[in-house]
Amino acid sequence: MKETSVLCLLFLISLLSCSTNQARLTVSPSSSQFFQYDFVSLSCEEDDSSAGWTLRRNTSKQERTQCGDGWGTPAGSSCNIRYTYPSDSGVYWCESREGTVSNMVHLTVTVLTLPD
Ligand SMILES: *[C@@H]1O[C@H](CO)[C@@H](O)[C@H](O)[C@H]1NC(C)=O
């Protein structure tokens, strides 16, 4: 019985430490649909600012590339994409050094075609 309570306590502690070390990926402007040449800012918002999150993405061409590695400009805890292109379409997420991942956001960039 005693061991069970210790295990429960350990379980609770691990749950608590997980929830305080969570990041949320937010997209600004708040949308998942963009047009070519739009400006997008992605940021990893965290409870523990010392955690050090990396913004990564999977696109149809590349997997798990991080902001600044061929795409985006790191700006503090944010990553800015000055001009979006259809090739920026993909899944974006924040990842900690320990491998913890945030929510995932699917962005789609389309070419705006004007009617003739
Ligand atoms: C990104 O691509 C890798 C390799 O295909 C895959 O293992 C991983 O699950 C993908 N991640 C997301 C968030 O889609």
The ligand as a Gaussian input file, in Angstrom:
#p B3LYP/6-31G(d) Opt

LIG

0 1
 C        8.329000      14.571000     -40.386000
 O        8.948000      13.635000     -41.247000
 C        9.531000      12.529000     -40.585000
 C       10.190000      11.677000     -41.630000
 O        9.279000      11.292000     -42.625000
 C        8.465000      11.765000     -39.830000
 O        9.054000      10.693000     -39.137000
 C        7.795000      12.699000     -38.840000
 O        6.750000      12.030000     -38.185000
 C        7.260000      13.904000     -39.564000
 N        6.729000      14.828000     -38.574000
 C        5.554000      15.398000     -38.708000
 C        5.180000      16.322000     -37.628000
 O        4.817000      15.206000     -39.659000

